[in-house]
């Protein structure tokens, strides 16, 4: 299952997973993109607002136990601390942290399942204007660190993926992505190469 499947990296992950076969569940906020993905990939859609616990709970009940869970949802806002809007702050923490926490609360997993969370290189995002974004992403790392211990008895393993710049619409607040930015397809292949490896790394550093 891919949560955040309608984003740039999420779409690429969905396409790469579909090519590997098996039942694929996708969820994302953009209904039009989600419907097109489902049609093109033969996947199943489970729309949900990740900030609403009842919707996440309903999503978990529909998909049932998972073998692979990828949290690709996310949001970014570039605002200085003195200018930070409360609604933007809430949106950031909902997408980057709350949705992940609620998903881990309600999703069920088969023994040996894998959970993959897309993260960042802290040194690349600890810059003016990204305080709230950085805080939300690093808080998600903390949740994942504890999840490894809590889910160990269920046989579930988790991998944090540190990503460099990827050329997706999330770069809009910053202008053009760097010339050396990965394409979403490149990022997806490198993510899955590590996420499907044995043993599963606790941290996968994509370069």
ZIKASUL-V376184 format. One record per pair of residues at least 24 apart in sequence whose ideal C-beta (glycine too) atoms are under 10 Angstrom apart, sorted by the first residue. I is the first residue (numbers start at 1). J is the second residue. If there is no record, write none. Layout:
BEGIN
I:J
I:J
END
This chain:
BEGIN
1:25
1:26
1:27
1:43
1:44
1:46
1:59
1:60
1:63
1:64
1:66
1:67
1:68
1:69
1:70
1:71
1:103
1:107
1:115
2:26
2:27
2:28
2:37
2:43
2:68
2:69
2:70
2:71
2:72
2:73
2:116
2:188
3:27
3:28
3:46
3:48
3:50
3:56
3:59
3:69
3:70
3:71
3:72
3:73
3:99
3:100
3:103
3:107
3:117
4:28
4:29
4:50
4:70
4:71
4:72
4:73
4:74
4:75
4:95
4:99
4:100
4:118
5:29
5:30
5:33
5:34
5:37
5:38
5:41
5:43
5:45
5:46
5:70
5:72
5:73
6:30
6:31
6:32
6:33
6:34
6:35
6:36
6:37
6:45
6:47
6:72
6:73
7:33
7:72
7:73
7:74
7:75
7:95
7:118
7:168
7:169
7:170
7:184
8:72
8:166
8:167
8:168
8:169
8:170
8:171
8:183
8:184
8:185
8:187
8:188
9:70
9:72
9:74
9:118
9:161
9:163
9:166
9:167
9:168
9:170
9:182
9:183
9:184
9:185
9:187
9:188
9:191
10:34
10:37
10:70
10:71
10:72
10:73
10:74
10:118
10:168
10:184
10:188
11:36
11:37
11:40
11:41
11:72
11:168
11:184
11:185
11:188
12:72
12:166
12:168
12:182
12:183
12:184
12:185
12:186
12:187
12:188
12:189
12:191
12:192
13:70
13:72
13:116
13:118
13:184
13:185
13:187
13:188
13:189
13:191
13:192
13:195
14:38
14:40
14:41
14:43
14:70
14:72
14:188
15:40
15:41
15:43
15:184
15:185
15:188
16:184
16:185
16:187
16:188
16:189
16:191
16:192
16:193
17:41
17:43
17:68
17:70
17:188
17:192
17:195
17:196
18:42
18:43
19:192
20:68
20:192
20:196
22:67
22:68
23:63
23:64
23:66
23:67
24:68
25:59
25:62
25:63
25:64
25:66
25:68
25:69
27:55
27:56
27:59
27:62
27:63
27:72
27:73
27:99
27:103
28:72
28:73
29:73
29:75
29:95
48:99
48:102
48:103
49:94
49:99
50:94
50:95
50:98
50:99
50:100
50:101
50:102
50:103
51:90
51:91
51:93
51:94
51:95
51:98
51:99
51:102
52:94
52:98
52:99
52:102
53:98
53:101
53:102
53:105
53:106
54:102
54:106
55:102
55:106
56:98
56:99
56:101
56:102
56:103
56:104
56:105
56:106
56:107
57:102
57:105
57:106
57:107
58:106
59:102
59:103
59:106
59:107
60:102
60:103
60:105
60:106
60:107
60:108
61:106
61:107
61:108
63:107
63:108
64:107
64:108
64:110
65:107
65:108
65:109
65:110
65:111
65:113
66:107
66:108
66:109
66:110
66:113
66:114
66:115
66:156
67:109
67:110
67:111
67:112
67:113
67:114
68:109
68:110
68:113
68:114
68:115
68:116
68:192
68:195
68:196
69:103
69:104
69:107
69:109
69:113
69:114
69:115
69:116
69:117
69:156
69:158
70:114
70:115
70:116
70:117
70:118
70:159
70:161
70:188
70:191
70:192
70:195
71:96
71:99
71:100
71:103
71:104
71:115
71:116
71:117
71:118
71:119
71:140
71:144
71:158
71:161
72:116
72:117
72:118
72:161
72:188
72:191
73:99
73:100
73:103
73:117
73:118
74:99
74:100
74:117
74:118
74:119
74:120
74:133
74:136
74:137
74:140
74:168
74:170
75:99
75:133
75:136
75:170
76:120
76:125
76:130
76:132
76:133
76:134
76:136
76:137
76:168
76:169
76:170
76:171
76:172
76:173
76:174
77:129
77:130
77:132
77:133
77:136
77:173
78:127
78:128
78:129
78:130
78:132
78:133
78:172
78:173
78:174
79:129
79:130
79:131
79:132
79:133
79:173
80:128
80:129
80:130
80:131
80:132
81:128
81:129
81:131
81:132
83:129
84:129
84:131
84:132
85:132
88:132
88:133
89:131
89:132
89:133
89:135
89:136
90:132
91:132
91:136
92:132
92:133
92:134
92:135
92:136
92:137
93:132
93:133
93:135
93:136
93:139
93:140
94:136
95:136
95:140
96:120
96:132
96:133
96:134
96:135
96:136
96:137
96:138
96:139
96:140
97:135
97:136
97:137
97:138
97:139
97:140
97:141
97:142
97:143
98:136
98:139
98:140
98:143
99:140
100:136
100:139
100:140
100:143
100:144
100:147
101:139
101:140
101:143
101:147
104:143
104:144
104:146
104:147
104:150
104:151
104:156
104:158
107:156
108:154
108:156
109:151
109:154
109:155
109:156
109:157
110:154
110:155
110:156
111:154
111:155
111:156
112:154
112:155
112:156
112:157
112:200
113:151
113:154
113:155
113:156
113:157
113:158
114:156
114:157
114:158
114:159
114:195
114:196
114:197
114:200
115:144
115:147
115:148
115:151
115:156
115:157
115:158
115:159
115:160
115:195
115:200
116:144
116:157
116:158
116:159
116:160
116:161
116:191
116:192
116:194
116:195
116:196
116:200
116:204
117:141
117:143
117:144
117:147
117:158
117:159
117:160
117:161
118:159
118:160
118:161
118:162
118:163
118:166
118:187
118:191
118:204
118:206
119:144
119:159
119:160
119:161
119:162
119:163
119:203
119:204
120:160
120:161
120:162
120:163
120:164
121:162
121:163
121:164
121:165
121:205
121:206
121:207
122:162
124:162
124:163
124:164
124:165
129:173
129:174
130:173
130:174
133:170
133:173
141:203
144:202
144:203
145:202
148:202
157:199
157:200
157:201
157:202
158:200
158:202
158:203
159:191
159:194
159:195
159:196
159:197
159:200
159:201
159:202
159:203
159:204
160:201
160:202
160:203
160:204
160:205
161:187
161:190
161:191
161:192
161:194
161:195
161:201
161:203
161:204
161:205
161:206
162:203
162:204
162:205
162:206
162:207
163:187
163:190
163:191
163:204
163:205
163:206
163:207
164:190
164:205
164:206
164:207
166:206
182:206
182:207
END
